Amino acid sequence: MRQSLRVVIMPDSKEVWVVSGSTIKEALFAASIPVSMPCGGHGRCGKCVVRVSGKVSEPDDAEIARLPRGIKDARLACVARLEGDAEITVPAASRVSIEKIVSRGRTSRRYRFCPGIMKVFLGKKDPRKMKTLLDDFEIGIEDIAINMMDASLMDSDLRMDHEWRLGLHTNATLVAAKGEIVGFEAGDTSSECYGLAVDLGTNTVVCSLVDLNSGRELGVTSTVNPQVMHGDDVISRIRFSKTSGGLEMLRHEVVHLINGLAGELAGKLGVPRNRLYVCSAVGNTAMQHILVGVSPADLGRAPYRARLTSSVETMASRSGIGGHPTCRLLMPPPIGGFVGGDLVALIISQALQTVKTPVMAIDLGTNGEIVIAAQGKMAACSTAAGPAFEGERISCGVRAIGGAVEDVKITKDKIELKTINGSKPIGLCGSGLIAGIAALLRKGVIEPNGRIKTRGEIKNKWLGKRVVHGKRGREFTFSSRPLIRLRQGDIREVQLGKAAICAGVTVLSAIAGIKLKDIKTVLVAGGFGSSLRASSIRRLGLLPPEFEGNIKVIGNSAIEGAKIFLTSCDAREEADRVVEETEHVELFSRPEFKEEFYTSMGFPEPGLRK
Ligand code: FES
């Protein structure tokens, strides 16, 4: 029989019991302490480092190669197995936390306010005024009388009420959704009508609590998606969903998170949870599938089809999302394949369906989604940019947590690292990585083909001294204490992401028959895009030179779209039309995409861009 082991997690001082032979990852999971697992826990990325005291399995050569040098008790949480009671210390850099989650964005159109939910206090309302209100919802006064006989529509206080049993009750509030009476609540609760908008990202989740009487956002909160324990990109999430119990586990994790964030917001704002009547969730295609428990497996193999092809409107309780018993869950349809509801949210929030002159919008994330719009016509595609822009799969990369380097400047004689929170640098997050590579290109440390030059080839002697030979080729030292080094392989990862975006942009505009120079507005959405400097975008050639001066950063368009869907049934209908009318371009089947991809791998030659 396998022995039960006591494991204490520090500095949280949490105690859990696991069976002997469990991985440290499993113990951390049992303690609900999410640790960054970019490679999905396959021992390849070396990002899940923890310190262990106690009896654990011996590390093999592959693990040793990925452990930081000079720390004796360091182990990879996904590989090391517990063989006795142990104490595990999880350092901040391995923890899943993001301090800079972009939770707002810009919108460019107001839609008619029509959330599709109404509450009317039956007591004091002038019957004529009430009739007008009810007419909007196509509810007759006689419907109220009939429905008031239905005990299942009463909240628990009303059910206990003697007056109601005698059919005399007017001290109640009627709740109607989409022309149907869905409940009666004791007393006047008409001012308490709320909705929850959710941006369901692969790595982060944002929740916004909205007053459905006014459309006003009352509060917003965000955190890391705990599913990152199973890998940091959509493909690893899909792969995990195919394992036994995997889909249910993913669904449970994200629903638990949404309920936690909603509870936190409601508690802070004094909003009763059972007054939440609508939840609108927007995410990439795989995440939307997972939320409603539909397998995203088909997205993981050619021809990469989505099973959900239309908008979702279902009872939120079916997915486990808390709120009023009749709370509805709304999700926009995907456009096709990996072009998901999050891009539909972007289109609606920017009203791209109405633009006359060409506009291109790019959601820069692990999965880059691109749309081009003009004269009511739209074409959209997705392109696998990879997680490098979020600081993942980069040897010195970290997420946007405190201490992450978000900007790099190289002056005449020194390197300046600007960190989130101004704390001690721990690694480069996406924007720091881009800024760092751009700075090294400007100083001639990196060649346009991405190669780090040798010491002798670099004109600036003090910069040349920072180039070292590591096990996997040349590395550039941004900081020696703490050690932050950019490897040759890291630059290649960025080149792959950049090439995917550039090729997607070029091929999509060609298919739409629009020249790049005619696109006068380029909208960049997503958390990563928000912290980028325009000069770094230019120097890296992240976007074509024709876009120079036309780029506008719009922040988190997914949450803005989710809020619009929550408050406007008109917008929801427009979203359905947008999906029907948008051409879905499948880049993987296009030979010109491959050609463009390879030609976009290099950085612009010096002199072409500054
Ligand atoms: S090495 Fe453990 S998650 Fe990648």
Residues whose N, C-alpha, C, O or C-beta is under 5 A from the ligand:
A	BS01	FES	S36 M37 P38 C39 G40 G41 H42 G43 R44 C45 G46 K47 C48 L76 C78
